Amino acid sequence: MPSTKHKLSRYEITGYALILVGAVVLVWGTIKFNLAEELYLDPADREGVFGQYGEFIGGIVGSLWALAGVFLFFATLTYQKREFELQRFELHKTQKIFQQQNFSTLYISFIQKHNDIIDSLTAYDINESAWRGSNFFVFFQEKVLTSFVQKVRAMEPEEKSVQRLEHLFEEYFTYHFSFYQNSLNPYLKNLSVLFKLIQKYRTEAQDEGEYYSFITKASFTQSELFLIYHVAQFNLLQEFSAFDNAFDVFEDMTETYKVDYIVAKELQA
């Protein structure tokens, strides 16, 4: 349980010290002016001690206590400022929690939509076998790689170069992508909006360590990354290049699925 004690500020210490000094001076003055004895004297025999005592109290003790009041006033202002800062901090923390709760609800709805779109993806091979859900990306990857490899291995060695093979890979990828584009567009657009929302939340909440992007990236399969990576590489959807810079979308992608490695491997074959 947190302690309710607080450390005295220098203003409080000074104020209390002045009050104590004033009290000591007051007692000393009472004794010095011998007020107790003066009270029993006849008024005609008194020598104006009470007037002198009053001037003494007003001039010294009153000044000390007035100065003490100033220091205690500053101490009060300091505590009020501290309380306002704590209240502002708590308000900011509450707003951040509320903002995170709202975004979490929105994020979950987009993830559910993202998964529903993946579940709806379907492709058929030459045997009319269906490749559904995440298997769609496996099928797409195999179609691109098979077409590319068959074409390259039918070429003469002198026809092969890095530029030629990279261009050829891009052509085959773009061809198959355009064939399935109607199915892939909802997936890519929803994913793009999802990353934009995370980016907006990160900026507004000033939360560089947010975990929504990590959750999203963790759900990607290697075949899924193969599609997204080359969509970005060939500028079929430019947003993903910016997302990679902001979120390192492709940091977990296997190098063997990237066009540079694939082309280099075929040149060595």
N, C-alpha and C positions, 0 to 999 in steps of 0.2 A: 504494500500500500504506500503510495507516494507521500512524503512528508509535507505538512502544510507550513513548516517553518520557512522563513525567508531571511536572507542576509540583509542587515541594515545598510542602507546607503550612506555615503559620506555626508549627505545633507541631513539625514536623521541623526547621525552621530553628533554632528556639529550642533544641531538644534537642541538635542537633549543635553549636551555638555553646557551650552549657554544657559539653559533653564537651571541646571544644577548649580552653575556658578552664581547665577542670580539669586537662587535660594540661599546659598552660603553667604553671599554678600548681605542679603536681607537679614539673616540671623545675626551676622556679625554687626551690622548697623544697629539692630535692636539692642544688642548688648553694649555697643560703643556709646550710643546716645543715652543709655541708662533710662529707657522709657518706663520701666516698671516703677522706678523711684519717682519719676516725674509725675506719674498718675496720682500719687498720694500727696503731692504738694498743693498748696493753695494756688489758685489760678493767678493771683497777683504776684506770687513768688516765682512763677515759671519764667524761664529765660528764652522762650521761643524755640525750645528744643524740638517741639513737634513740627514746626515750620521747617527747621533745618533738616529734620528727619525726612519730611515729605519731599524736599528738594533733592535730598540724597537718593531716596527711593526712585523718584521720577527721573533723575539724571543718570543714574547708573543701572539700577535693577530694571527699571522700565525699558531702558535702551537695550539691555541684554536680552530681555524677554521679547521685545519687539523684533530684534535681530533673529532670535530663535524662531519666532513665528515665520519670518521670511524663509529661513532654511527648511522648516517643516512644510511650508507651502510648496517649495521646489521639490521636496521629497514626494509630496502628494501628486504633483504633476508627473514626476518620473514614474510612479506606480501606475498612474492612469495611462500614460503612454505605453508602458509595458503591457497593461491589460488590453489596450486597443490592438497592439501588435499580436498578442495571443489570439484575440478574437478574430482578427483578420486572417491569421494563419489557419485557425480552425475552420473559418468560412471557406477559405481556399481549398482546404483539404476535403471539406464536405462537397464543394462544387466539383472537385476532381473525381470523387467517388461517384457522385451522381452522373457525371459525364461518362465515366467508365461503364457504369451500369447501363446507360442508354446505348452506348456503342456496342457493348457486349450483346445486347438484345438484337441490334441491327446486324452485327457480325454473324451471329448464329443463324439468322434468317438467310443471309447471303450464302453461308456455308451449306445450309440445307438445300438452297436452290442450286448451288454449284454441284452438289452430290446428285441431285435429281437430274441435272443436265447430263452428267456423266453416265448415269444409269440409262438414260434415253438414247445414248449413242449406240448405233448398230451398223455393222458392215458385214458383207457376205463375201466369202472367197469363191473360187471357181467350183468348189464342191457344194456350194449353197449352204455352207456351214456358217452360222451366225457368230460374230465376234461382238459381244455386248459389254457395256460398261468400260472398266479400265482395260479390258482386253482389246477394245477398239484401238487404243494407242499402240498396243503391241502389233496389231495387224497393220496399222498405218506405217509404223517404223519398218516392219518387214517388207512391205510393198516398196517403199522408197529404196531401201538398201538392196533388195533383190534386183530391182530394175537397174539401179546404178552399177552394181557389180557385174551383172551380165553384160551390160553395154561396154564397160571398161575392159573386161577380159576378152572381149571380141575385137578390141582395137590393137593395132600394131604398136610395138614399143616406141617407135619414133613419133607416134601420134600423141603420146601421153606427155603431159606436163602438168605442173601444179595448177596453173591458171585454167588450162583446158578442163581438167577433172573437177576443179571447184565450180566452174561454170556449168558443167554437165550435171553435177550433183544438185546445184541450185535449180536447174531446169526440171529434173525429175521430182525434186521435192515440191516445187511450185505446181507442177502438173497434178500430182496426187493431192496436194492441198486444195487446189481449185476444184477437183472432182468431189471432195468431201466438204467443201467450204460451207455449204448450207447447213450441214450438221455441226461444223466446228465453230461457226460464227457466234452462236449463243454462248458456247462454252468460253471462248476467248474474250468476248465482250463482258460477260459476267465476272470473269477473273480479273479483267482490266479495271472494272468498277470497284471490285473488292480491294485491290491494291491501292486504288486512289482514295478510298475511304480510310484505309489504314494509314496512308500518308497524311491525310487531312487530320485524322485523330492524333497522330504523332506530333504534328505541328501545333495543333490547338492545345493539346494536353502537355506539350513540352516533355514528352515521354519517349526518350530515345531507346529505352530498354523494353518497350512494349513487346508482348509475347504473341500478339495476333499474327504478325508476319511469320514468326517461327512455327506456329501451329499450321499456317497455310502451307509453308514450304515443306513441312514434314509430311504432308499428305500427298505430295507429288511422287509418282513412280518415275523410274528412269525413262520409260517410254513416253511418259507425259512430258518430261523435261526435254526429251529429244524433239518433240513437236514445238514446244514453246521457244526453245533455244533457237531453232532454225527459222521460226517465224520472225523472231527478233533480228537474227543475223541477216536475213534477206529482206528486211524492212516490209514484211507483209502486215505487220502491226507494230508500229514504231514505239508504242507505249512501253513494251516489255524491255526495250533497251534502257529506258529511263528507270524502270523498276529494278533492273539488275544493279544499276549504280546505287540506288537508294536502299535496296533490301538484300543484295547478293543472292538473287533468286536461284542462280545456277551454281552456287558454291558447292552443292552436294552432287552435282551431275558428274557421272563417270566420263573421263576424257575420251574413252573409246567410242562414245556416241556422238562426238563433235566432228564437224565436217573436216577440220584440219587433220585430225588423226585418221579418219576414214580415207581421205585422199592420200596421205602419206603411206598408209598401209598398202593401198592398191599400187602405188608407184614402186613399192619394194617387192611386190608379188612377182 
